[in-house]
Amino acid sequence: MLDTWADEPAREVFRRGAALLADRYRELGLHQLLPIDRVWVGVRSTQPDAFGGFHHPNQGYRHVQLASVITRYGRLSDPRLASPELVALDLLRSYAHDALHWGSFREYRLHGGQVVRSRYGINWRDSQGRTYSARDKDDAGSTTNLGIIMEGATDREARTIAATVADGLGLADRIAPPDRLAFRDTTGRLEPSDFDHAEPGIATRFHLAMAGYEHGVGARYQRFLTEMGGADAETLHGLIVAAMISGNLSGLTGWLDQHHGRGAFRRIFRSPAYTGPDPGE
């Protein structure tokens, strides 16, 4: 897809971002990235109201197929790019996001003749399929759900990379008003007031999906880091991502024990319904 673009600045967005994320993920312990030939990009649709991008429905990483399915940002019934540099930035975020999903530790087991994923990153499922931590309440402002924490940590990395590239290339001044909400989302700079009214030019369903994701994942993860990490929130975030990649939770559980008392991981996250092992068992 990138090779079809005549817009050199847009290609530079992805090139610079890919180099940045490779360095960043290497620091965290991930030395190989999701192969590009395992990334499928939807670029058009026969549905007149289809609007692609990170919040397009039913896209994302497929752990069974070891593949990423994403779409280009903008109206998929229109072959013209809404904003080439924003399209590239959105693709960068999606790729960085799914590359971390692909690179996270996972464990599979046979159960009842079926192959099931019993562990992913810092999360487990017991023999009954119940996850280590319980779901958050719908109106929760923070989270203690390990699935949400892993998703939030993954997207925080992806959006930080996108923001660094955008700042380095001065993209903020080149994004047209209808796309500025998506730009703030892609770079992790949304504010609660952004969802008071939909901006003209943003598809309603896409806007609602963006708001739902920010409320259910991004904002909850940020509140969790603030509550649990305080001034060391970035240190806690780095330990979470490193543990997701390696599958070794000793650094994370040790930090939590030091700051929140012995056995903090189990006390904070474990659901009473879960019957499987704890970290280190």
N, C-alpha and C positions, 0 to 999 in steps of 0.2 A: 504493500500500500504506500509506504513512504517513497518508494522509487517512482510512483506515478505522479507525485506532487511536483509541480513546477516551482513551488514556493520554497526557496532555499532557507529563509529564516525558520520556517516550520520544521524542516529536516534537522536544522541545527538544534532546535529544542529537544528533539528526541535523542540525537547523537550525544549532546552534552549530558542529558539526563541519564542515559544508559551508562555512560562512563562513571557518573557520580554514584549511581546506585550500586554498581559493581564494587566500587571502593568501600562504600558504606556497609554493604552486606558482608564483605570480606572481613571488615573490622568486627562484625558481630558473629562471625564463624561460618558464614555461608560462602563457599568458595566456587560454587557453580550456579549459574542462573538458569531459569526456565528457558529451554531452547526456543528460539523464535519460531521454528517450524511446528511447535506445539501451541501456537497462539493463532486463533481464528478470529478474524475481524469482519463483522457485518458492516457493509457499506451502503446498502440500499434496501428499500422495502416497498412493496406495492400498496401498503396501507398509508393513506394520505396523512394520518395523524401520528405516525411512528416517529419518535424522537429518540435518537441514540445518545450514548454517552455512559458514564460510569453508573448511572442510576437506571439504565434501561432494564426492564424486567427480565428475569430468567437468564441473566448473563453472569459470568464469573468463573471461578476455578472449579474443575471437575476432577475430584481426587481419584476416581476409578480410572478415568481415561488419561490422567496426568496431562491435562490440557486446559487451556484458558479460552473462554468464549466471550468476546467483548464486541462493542459496536463503536463506530465513530460518532463523536458528538455532533448533534445537529439534526435537522429534518432528513430522515432517511429516504423520503420520496424526492428529494432535491439533490442532484449530483454535485452541486456547488457547495464548497466548504463554508460554513457559517463564519468562521474566523480560523484560518489555517493554523496559526500559532496556538490557539486555544484547543483546536482539535488535536494537535500534536501533544500538548500538555496533558490533556485528558487521557490520551492513549498511554502516555508515560506513567501517569498515576495508575491506570488500570494494570499495566504491565508490572510496575514495581510492586503493586499490591499482590497480584497473583504469583509473582516470582517468590514472594515470601511465603505464601501459602504452599507453593510447590516445594520450597526448601525446608519447611518445618518437619520436625521429627514425626514419624508415624509408625504405628504397629498394627498389624493385621493378624487375626486369628480365625480358625475354623470354629463355627458355632452352629450346631444343628445342620451340618452339611453346607453352610453358607460361609463365605468369606466376609468378615465384619471388621471394621476399623475400631479396635479396642482402645487405641490411644492416638491422640493427635496433639503435638506440641506439649502444652502443660495440662491437657485435659484428658480424662479417662471416661470409658463406658464400662459398666459392669456386665455380667452375663445376661442380665435382663434388658440391656440397652439403655439403662438409666445413666445420665451423665453425672460427673463428680459434684457439680454445683447445681443448685436449683435455678429456675428462671426468675428474672427480675419481675417485680410488679409492673404493670403497664405504666403507672405514673411515677416510677422510680427516677430520681435525679442522678443517682450514682449506680454502681453495679458491684455485685460480688459473683457474677456469673462468668466462669472462665471462658466460655465461648465468646461472649461480648468483649471480654478483656483482650482475648487474642485477636479478634476482628478489629477492635479499636487500636491496638498496638500496631497491627499490620497496616492499617490505613494511615495512622500517624506517620509511620515511616514513609509511605508513598507520597503523602501530601507535603511532608517536609522536603523531600527531594524535588517535587514539583515547584514548591515555593522558592527553593534555592535557585533553580534554573530560571524561573520567572523574574526574580530579582536581579540575577546576573545579566539577563538580557533586556531588562527594562520593559517587560511585557505589559505591565499594568496600564501604561499610558496608551497602549495600542489595541486594547480590547474595547469593542463597541458597547454602548450602554445595554443593549438587550442581552449580552453575554456576560455582564460583570458579576451577576449572582453566581453563575457557574464557575467563573474565574475565582471568586472568593472561596467557593466550596472546594475546588481543586487544590488550592493553595492553603487550605485549613484556616481561613480567616472569616468564617461566617460569624455573624452576631445574631442574637435572638430577634432583633428588630428586622432582620432580613426576611423573616417569614410572616411579617404582618400583612404584606400584600405581594401578590405575584407581579414580577416585572413584565412589561410588554415584551412579547417575543419568546418567552419561556413557556414551553408546553406545560399545561396544568398538571398532567399526570407525572411528568418529570419533576416538576417543582414539588409536588406532594411527596414523591419518593425521596427526593433530596432532604426535605424537612423531616421525614420519618427516620431516615438513616442518621441524620445529625442528632435527633432527639434520642433515638434508641441505641446508638453506638458512640458517635464522636463525643457528644457532650457528657454522656455517662462515664466514658473512659477517662476523660479529662478530670471530671469530679473525683473519680476513684484515685487517680494519681495525686491529686491535691490532698485528699483526705489521708491517704496511706503514706504518701511520700513527702508532703510538705515542701520544704526547701530542696529536698533531694528527689523531687519528682522525676527529673530526667534520668537520674541514676537508677531509680526503680524501673522506669520504662526500658532502659537498656538491658537490665537484668531479665526482664520479662521476655524481650525479643531473643536474647541470647539463649535462654532456656527453651524457648519454642523451637529454635533451630537445632540445638544439640540434644535435647531431651534430658539434659542433666539439670536438675532443679536445685542443686546444692547451693549455688550462689544466691538464687532467689529466696529459698527458704531460710538460708542463713541471715540474709539481710532483714527479712520479715521478723525472724526471731529476735534479732538485735534491737529492732525498733518497736516491735509490738508484743514481745514476750514469747516464751518457748511454745512451740506448737502452733504458731500463728497461722500458717498456711491451712492446716486442717480446721482450725477454729473459724477462720474467716470464710473459707470457700466450701467446705464439705457439706453436702446435703444429707439430712437424716435418711433419705430414701436410698442413697448410694450404698452398695454392699461390696464393692471391689477394694483393691489395695490403695494405700496411700503412697505418696512419694517416698522412695527409699525402701519400700517393702518388697 
